[in-house]
Amino acid sequence: MKLQTKTILCFDAAIISVCILLGFLGYRAANNGFEAALEEKAHSDLHQAKTLLELYYPGPWYLKNGLLFKGEKQMDGAFDVVDHLSRMNGNNVTIFNGDTRVATTFPRENADSSEKPTGGHPVSGSIEPSSKTRAVGTKASEEVTHTVLEGGSYFRGEAQVLGKKYFCVYAPIEDPSGNRVGMLFMGIPKESVDILQSSFLKSTVTLTIVLALAISILMFLWLRHFITQPILRLKQSAESFVERSRAQSDLEVLHFENPDIHTHDELEDLATSLTTMCDNMKEYAKKLMLADKEVDTLKETILKMDTLVYQDALTGVGNKAAYENIMAHMDWDILAQRADFAIVMTDLNYLKRINDTFGHEQGNSYIIGLCNLLKSFFPNALIFRIGGDEFVSFLQGEDIATCHDAVQMLKQKMTDLQDSNLEPWEKISAAVGMAVYDPVRHTNAHDVFNEADEKMYANKRAMKAGRE
């Protein structure tokens, strides 16, 4: 076999190997990236759905007469809820009462199919005639039920739901007593990623074939007019790139080395084109790998949404909405006879005087100063700003036994500040009242708050009388 033919064959083999390797790496990265991104999207969308359910229907999950409720909203047959969540994120949404669908976006036409996670078992059970169009009454698979309802964990991954494959997440629903009374499902059809994978694979194969054919023709023409040495150098560069590409996860180290060809013709252009092609394919692979980072960004956005809803902008502690949510949970604990908490009510003195005399910026510093004192004396407490100058602190567990001493030390600290050489807005002064939950005297959390509030106002009157 002539050297020219051998060189063409070797060169073609190297180029095709590079294309196949890059195509394989790109396809594998795309496949993993698409599936991971969709699975993470389902998980993030489920977290967002749980947040929205808390906002729209405040209150706990519970069963009443065999029906599932969220606050005052009955979720059995709540198709408006799942349809609204589905429109927001484009996913399939289902609410389970126990292991049975009671509100879902799945149509009844799929209801005869079995639901089976990958490697799991079909679901048994009949469809109750509670809806003409929705697949209510069908049950989750044994594997999902075991993981979520029995184990209390999330089920994440690829699963077959009513005859179709989905990237999905099941989350347990618990009542105030910790009993798992249902599940929340969020799923994205696998066929969406199958379409992307098929399109990417076709493009990769087409690109590989086109590049291989083009390079083969060009190489044949070049070898008519030039010696084989430049071709050998070009072949060596290609083989070096293939060698570095094997099992290489750091794309930054992958580059096509210049074979140092200066023929000022098509051969030199080919070397430049190959370098550009490899760089472009490397950049394309980078973009595919950025899919995971975009999912992380989505999760951060959802967390920021939670912060905006429940956090006071000035002090960083809980706001009025967060306080009301905690009060509702305390009421449920009282009903369940497991409540054990104390409330410390704090009302800032002289705030208007500070604002009028020194400006609102120093007034804000005055408010933040009180908040910092509360954090230092009640480090484990849940602290909420429920008004311009009012703070509520919830103490639980071992902190209840020491709360009387902590309140006295707080008052003494504020008394010491009055005798210091600090700026007026640094001399924190506030009235304080505390009440410990007693099942004999208190029927709900608001009774405990009222007692702490009355003691706080009694303290404020005593402070005023002392000044007079």
Secondary structure as the mmCIF struct_conf table of DSSP 4:
data_model
#
loop_
_struct_conf.conf_type_id
_struct_conf.id
_struct_conf.beg_label_comp_id
_struct_conf.beg_label_asym_id
_struct_conf.beg_label_seq_id
_struct_conf.end_label_comp_id
_struct_conf.end_label_asym_id
_struct_conf.end_label_seq_id
HELX_RH_AL_P HELX_RH_AL_P1 LEU A 3 TYR A 56
BEND BEND1 TYR A 57 TYR A 57
BEND BEND2 GLY A 59 GLY A 59
STRN STRN1 TRP A 61 LYS A 64
TURN_TY1_P TURN_TY1_P1 ASN A 65 GLY A 66
STRN STRN2 LEU A 67 LYS A 70
TURN_TY1_P TURN_TY1_P2 GLY A 71 GLU A 72
STRN STRN3 LYS A 73 GLN A 74
TURN_TY1_P TURN_TY1_P3 ASP A 76 GLY A 77
HELX_RH_AL_P HELX_RH_AL_P2 PHE A 79 ASN A 89
BEND BEND3 GLY A 90 GLY A 90
STRN STRN4 ASN A 92 ASN A 97
TURN_TY1_P TURN_TY1_P4 GLY A 98 ASP A 99
STRN STRN5 THR A 100 THR A 104
BEND BEND4 THR A 105 PHE A 106
STRN STRN6 PRO A 107 PRO A 107
HELX_RH_3T_P HELX_RH_3T_P1 ARG A 108 ASN A 110
TURN_TY1_P TURN_TY1_P5 ALA A 111 ASP A 112
BEND BEND5 SER A 113 SER A 113
STRN STRN7 LYS A 116 PRO A 117
TURN_TY1_P TURN_TY1_P6 THR A 118 GLY A 119
HELX_LH_PP_P HELX_LH_PP_P1 PRO A 122 SER A 124
HELX_LH_PP_P HELX_LH_PP_P2 SER A 126 GLU A 128
TURN_TY1_P TURN_TY1_P7 PRO A 129 SER A 130
BEND BEND6 LYS A 132 THR A 133
STRN STRN8 ARG A 134 ARG A 134
TURN_TY1_P TURN_TY1_P8 VAL A 136 GLY A 137
STRN STRN9 LYS A 139 LYS A 139
HELX_RH_AL_P HELX_RH_AL_P3 GLU A 142 THR A 145
HELX_RH_PI_P HELX_RH_PI_P1 HIS A 146 GLU A 150
TURN_TY1_P TURN_TY1_P9 GLY A 151 GLY A 151
STRN STRN10 PHE A 155 VAL A 161
TURN_TY1_P TURN_TY1_P10 LEU A 162 GLY A 163
STRN STRN11 LYS A 164 GLU A 174
TURN_TY1_P TURN_TY1_P11 PRO A 176 SER A 177
BEND BEND7 GLY A 178 GLY A 178
STRN STRN12 ARG A 180 PRO A 189
TURN_TY1_P TURN_TY1_P12 LYS A 190 LYS A 190
HELX_RH_AL_P HELX_RH_AL_P4 GLU A 191 HIS A 225
BEND BEND8 PHE A 226 PHE A 226
HELX_RH_AL_P HELX_RH_AL_P5 THR A 228 SER A 245
TURN_TY1_P TURN_TY1_P13 ARG A 246 ALA A 247
HELX_RH_3T_P HELX_RH_3T_P2 LEU A 251 VAL A 253
BEND BEND9 HIS A 264 ASP A 265
HELX_RH_AL_P HELX_RH_AL_P6 GLU A 266 MET A 289
TURN_TY1_P TURN_TY1_P14 LEU A 290 LEU A 290
HELX_RH_AL_P HELX_RH_AL_P7 ALA A 291 TYR A 310
STRN STRN13 GLN A 311 GLN A 311
TURN_TY1_P TURN_TY1_P15 ALA A 313 THR A 315
BEND BEND10 GLY A 316 VAL A 317
STRN STRN14 GLY A 318 GLY A 318
HELX_RH_AL_P HELX_RH_AL_P8 LYS A 320 LEU A 335
TURN_TY1_P TURN_TY1_P16 ALA A 336 GLN A 337
STRN STRN15 PHE A 341 LEU A 348
BEND BEND11 ASN A 349 TYR A 350
HELX_RH_AL_P HELX_RH_AL_P9 LEU A 351 PHE A 358
HELX_RH_AL_P HELX_RH_AL_P10 HIS A 360 PHE A 377
BEND BEND12 PHE A 378 PHE A 378
TURN_TY1_P TURN_TY1_P17 PRO A 379 ASN A 380
BEND BEND13 ALA A 381 ALA A 381
STRN STRN16 LEU A 382 ARG A 385
BEND BEND14 GLY A 387 ASP A 389
STRN STRN17 GLU A 390 GLN A 396
HELX_RH_3T_P HELX_RH_3T_P3 GLY A 397 ILE A 400
TURN_TY1_P TURN_TY1_P18 ALA A 401 THR A 402
HELX_RH_AL_P HELX_RH_AL_P11 CYS A 403 GLN A 418
TURN_TY1_P TURN_TY1_P19 ASP A 419 ASP A 419
BEND BEND15 SER A 420 LEU A 422
HELX_RH_3T_P HELX_RH_3T_P4 PRO A 424 GLU A 426
BEND BEND16 LYS A 427 LYS A 427
STRN STRN18 ALA A 430 VAL A 436
TURN_TY1_P TURN_TY1_P20 PRO A 439 ARG A 441
BEND BEND17 THR A 443 ASN A 444
HELX_RH_AL_P HELX_RH_AL_P12 ALA A 445 ARG A 467
#
